[in-house]
Amino acid sequence: MTRGLLVVFTGDGKGKTTAALGMALRAAGQGLKVLILQFIKGAWAYGELEALRRFEEVEIEPLGSGFTWKKESLDEDTKLARAGWERAASAIRESRYDMIVLDELNYVLSYRLLPLELVLEVIEGRPEGLHLVVTGRGAPEELVNAADLVTEMRQLKHHYHDQGIKAQRGIEF
């Protein structure tokens, strides 16, 4: 029997969502049923959303409304985060999926839009064979300690910050 792993991709470098999507594609290639819930994305069309909608084994749902850190009020994001977490907790408990990616959940936790204890309770009580993949900067220490695999992405150089090159289609969106 497969033991479900808790995987965390965090850090200031680029590639957290990309790594999680790679795992999702690998799992789908093995015939596993995958759900990707994106807690921040949702206000625009982007590459992974369009591409993954073509796969039967992978479901992807944007749950957010955009970049939280650019807003004056977090009220809307708090409501979306709570509704998104209800969706995630339900999916975790129903045992319908083999892997669930909680993309950008660490941002939601670092902005305190959800109580960490609530999230950890659901994660720790997940079905035995369910793989969970959590992404986003600033993973809480308690989540890192609970995880089976943690990778911290470290930025060495970035075209936007270092060279002023704008976001590129197929790279950032």
C-alpha positions, -999 to 999 in steps of 0.1 A, spaced: 0 0 0 12 35 -8 19 58 20 7 93 12 35 119 15 33 155 25 55 175 2 63 212 6 78 235 -20 88 269 -4 114 296 -5 119 329 -23 130 314 -56 110 307 -87 97 272 -94 74 261 -65 42 258 -85 62 244 -115 77 216 -93 42 208 -80 27 207 -115 55 184 -125 46 160 -97 9 163 -108 18 153 -143 40 125 -132 11 112 -110 -14 115 -138 10 96 -161 8 68 -135 -29 68 -137 -34 86 -104 -63 110 -100 -50 146 -92 -67 177 -80 -49 211 -80 -64 239 -60 -49 273 -65 -55 296 -36 -43 329 -51 -47 325 -88 -80 330 -104 -84 365 -119 -69 357 -153 -62 330 -178 -27 314 -175 -8 286 -191 -11 258 -166 -49 264 -162 -54 260 -200 -30 231 -204 -42 210 -175 -78 213 -184 -69 190 -213 -61 161 -190 -88 138 -177 -67 126 -147 -61 162 -135 -86 187 -122 -75 223 -116 -95 249 -98 -85 285 -92 -99 297 -59 -85 332 -55 -88 366 -71 -52 376 -77 -22 390 -59 -31 394 -22 -1 416 -14 -13 443 -39 -47 449 -22 -56 475 4 -81 451 21 -78 414 27 -115 409 35 -123 395 0 -92 373 2 -101 360 37 -135 350 24 -120 333 -7 -94 316 15 -120 302 38 -142 290 10 -112 275 -7 -101 257 24 -136 242 28 -132 229 -7 -98 216 0 -107 200 33 -137 183 17 -116 170 -12 -90 156 13 -116 138 34 -136 123 5 -107 100 -6 -115 106 -43 -80 117 -53 -46 102 -51 -28 136 -50 -40 170 -41 -18 201 -48 -26 230 -25 -9 257 -46 0 289 -28 -15 277 5 16 290 23 7 326 12 -27 322 27 -12 309 60 15 336 61 -12 363 57 -31 346 84 -62 343 62 -67 308 77 -58 294 111 -27 272 108 -41 248 135 -72 241 113 -51 234 83 -27 211 101 -55 192 117 -70 183 82 -36 176 67 -26 153 96 -59 135 94 -58 129 57 -64 94 42 -33 72 45 -26 69 7 -32 106 -2 -2 126 -14 -5 163 -5 17 189 -22 18 224 -6 35 254 -23 42 291 -16 68 312 2 70 313 39 60 277 48 52 277 85 77 258 107 49 235 119 41 225 83 78 220 75 81 198 105 51 177 96 63 172 60 80 142 45 98 162 18 106 199 18 124 218 -9 133 254 -5 137 273 -38 165 299 -36 167 327 -60 202 333 -74 192 355 -103 159 366 -118 153 383 -151 126 406 -138 144 418 -106 179 418 -119 175 429 -156 141 445 -157 128 420 -183 90 417 -180 71 385 -173 72 362 -202 44 341 -217 51 304 -210 75 313 -182 55 332 -157 20 328 -170 
